[in-house]
Amino acid sequence: MEVVPLATAAEAAVLAADAVEALVRRRPDAVLGLATGSSPLATYAELVRRHRAGTGPSYERVRCFTLDEYVGLPPGHPQRYLATIHREVTDPLGVPRDRVLGPDPDRLPGAGAEYEEAIDAAGGIDLQVLGIGTDGHLAFNEPGSSLASLTRVKTLTEQTRRDNARFFDGPHEVPRHVLTQGLGTILRARHLLLLASGPGKAEAVAAAVEGPVTASCPGSVLQLHPHATVLLDSGAATGLTRLDYYRETWAAKPDWQTL
């Protein structure tokens, strides 16, 4: 795992956007895994800014898969995650909508297996963008989730519903169930790129990066991946005991070595 401590979330967004663009330039038909939530928004905005300025690559052949989706929101609801991804990133980048897929909450109970088949048929995900919850959840894999889990329905904790209430008119409107890629699904992506910002994420980041690999902190599965990158602002890095080491290795990283 490569841990990159930075001063600001804006710096992390620039590096993350660099990684996405480098992949798409190298592989115009790359498969991207896209997360929702607050953490990736600055990265998506940076990608869109570059695209509109004419400096970014073409995304016409890219395929995208979302991490998760609420169960119970009606079609067309603005907080459906597929709608959010369309709005925030894929539509502005010019990714055709038929190349952007999310787990279908209207096709239960077989939606999870269908989604796994779709990812496999696309050749797997090349780069998966991730955030982390304050309790260490990854996608919507809450503490206690199997480290080998695949896409399935999960029940949200009250903490997660409170965390997500900012996107609704209150916690009572946040659905109790979601379809989410499993931890085993996420681990099959070829590059994991996790972004975290703010001191509210510091405890979860420390547990994921430096704690034991355990279902009690789903984010700790990143330690099992051969190519995981963690981009942190100063607040999110405050709980790390090896922070000086991460700074030293990042400062000494060879110019030719990319994320």
N, C-alpha and C positions, 0 to 999 in steps of 0.2 A: 504494500500500500504506500502510495506517495501522498504525504500530508503537506499541503502548501499553505502556510500562514501568511496572510496578507493584511494590509492596513484596513481596507474598506471592502464592502460588498461590490462596489463598482469595479474594483480591480479584479475580483474573482469573476465577475461577469465577462470582462474582457478576455480573460484566459479561457473561460469555458467556451465563449464564442469562437475563439481562435481554434480550439480543439474540434468543434463541430465543423467549421469551415475547412480545416485541413483535411478532415475525413471526406467531406463531400467533394472537394477538389480531387482528392485521390480516387474516390469511388463515387461517381455521379449518381449511381443507383443505390447508395448506402441506405441502411435501415436504421432509423433513429427511434429510440424510446424516449417519450416525452412525459415529464411529470407536471402536475399542476401544483397549486399552493403558491406561497409567496416567494420561496427561495429561488426558483428558476426565472422569475419574471424579468429581472434585470438582464439576464442572459438573453432571453427571447427579445427583449427590447433592443439590445445591442445588435443581435443578428438582423432584426428588421431594419434598424438604422443603416447598417452597412448595405443591406440589400437595396434599400431605397436610394442610397447614395451611388449605387452602381459598382461598389467595390466587392460585393459578395459573389459567391458562385451561384449557378442556377440550381434550383431545388425541384425542377420539374420531374425528375426521375426518382427522387427520394421517396422512400416509403416510411411511414410513421405509425407507431403503436403507442397508445396511451397506457399509463400504469394501472389505472383503476377507473371506476365509475360508480356513482351513487345508484342505489336501487330505490325505486319509488318515486323519483321525480318524473313528471310527465314529459313526453317528447316535446322538444322546443324550449324546455326550461333553460334559462341562461346560465344556471349553475351546474348543468350537466357538464361533466369534464370534457367530453368530446366537443361540445359547443365552446367551452373555454379555450381549448387548444386551437380550434379553428380561428377563434377571435383574436387570440393573443399572438399566435406564431405561424400556423401553417397557411392560413389565408393570406396574411401579409407577405409571406415568403413565396407565394405562388405554388405551393404544393397542391396538386389536384385533390379534391375532396375524396375521390374514390381511392386515393392512395394513403388515406389517414383512417386508421381503424382503432376502435376501442372495444372493450368487452361489452356485450349487448345485454343490458339489464331487462330487456323485453323478451329475452329468449331463455329464461330460466326453465328448468334447472340445468340445461346442457350448455349454457353460455361459456363456462370456464373451459371445458374440454374443446369447444369450438375455437376459442381464442388461442389456446395452446397450439392447435393444428394450424391456425392462420400464421402464427409467428414462425413455426417450423417451415411452413410452405414458402415463406419469404426468405428463408435461409438463416433465420435468427437475427437478433438485434446486434448491430455493430457497436453502437454507443448508447448507453442508457443514462439519461439525466435523472438525478435523484435529489430529494430533500430528506430531512430527518425530522421526526416529531419530537416534541419535548420529552416524551417518555421513551424515545428510542425507536419508535415504529418506523418502518421502511415501507413505502407505498401505504397500504392499509393493513399491513401485517402487524397487529398489536402484540405487545409482550405476551409470550406463551405460544406464539405461532411456531409451527414446525419449520425447522431450517431447510427441509426438503419440500416444502409446500409448493403447490402449483396454483394456477388461477382458480379462484373459488369465491363463494360468498362469505363475508365476515361481518360480525357485529361490532360496531364502533363503541369504544369506551366513552364514558361521559366526559373525560378529559379531552379526547379528540374532538368530540362534538362541540365542546366549549371553544377549543382552539379554532375550529372551522366556522364558528358562528359569525365571525366578522364578514363572511361572504353572504350571510342571510340576514333576516330581520330578527334573529335571536337563536339561541341553542335549540329551542323547541322546533324550529323549522329544518334543522339539519337531519337528514335521514339516519335511521339507526343501522342500516345495512348497506354494504357496498360489494361490488365485484372488484377483486384486486389480483394483480399478478402475485404469485407466491414468491417466497424467498428463493426457492429452487429455480423458479422461472427467471428471476432477476440475475441469479448467479450464472445463468447461461449466456448472458450478454457478453460480448467480447471486451468491452471497456465500460466500467462503471465510473460515473462522474458525479460526485456528491457535492452539493453546495449547501453551506450553512452560514447564517449570519446572526449576530446579536448574542448577548450574554444569556438569553433565555434558552439557547440551544447548547450552551457550553457543557452542561452536565451530560446530556445525551451524546454529544460528540466525543467527550472523554471516554465514556463507557464503550462506545462503538469502536473507537480507535485503539484504546489502550487497555480496556477491560478484557475479561474472558469472553470467548465466543459462547454465547448462551442465548436461548430463546427468550430470556428475560430482557434482553436488549437486541431486538431483531437487527438493528443496524450493525451489530458486531459481525454479521456474516460477511461484511466487506473484507474482513481479515482473511477469508478463505479464497478470495478472488485473485487471480494472477495479475490483473491490471485494473486496479482501483485507484482513483485520484480523488482526494478530498480537498476542496478549496474553501478556506475559512477566512472570515474577517477577524479583526482583533478581538471582538467580543466573543465570538464562538470558540476561539482558541484558548480562552482564559483558564479552562480546566485541565489543560494538557500538561503532564509532568515532563514530557520530553520536548517542550516547545523550542528550547534553544537548539536542540539537535535538528528539528525540522527546518528551522530557519537557516542553519548552517548548510544542510544538504541542498536546500532550494537555492541558496546563494551560490553554491559551487556546482550547480547542475550544468553540464556541458551545453554549449549553444546548439549543437546538432541534435540533442536529445529532446524530443517533444513530449507533451503530456501523454 
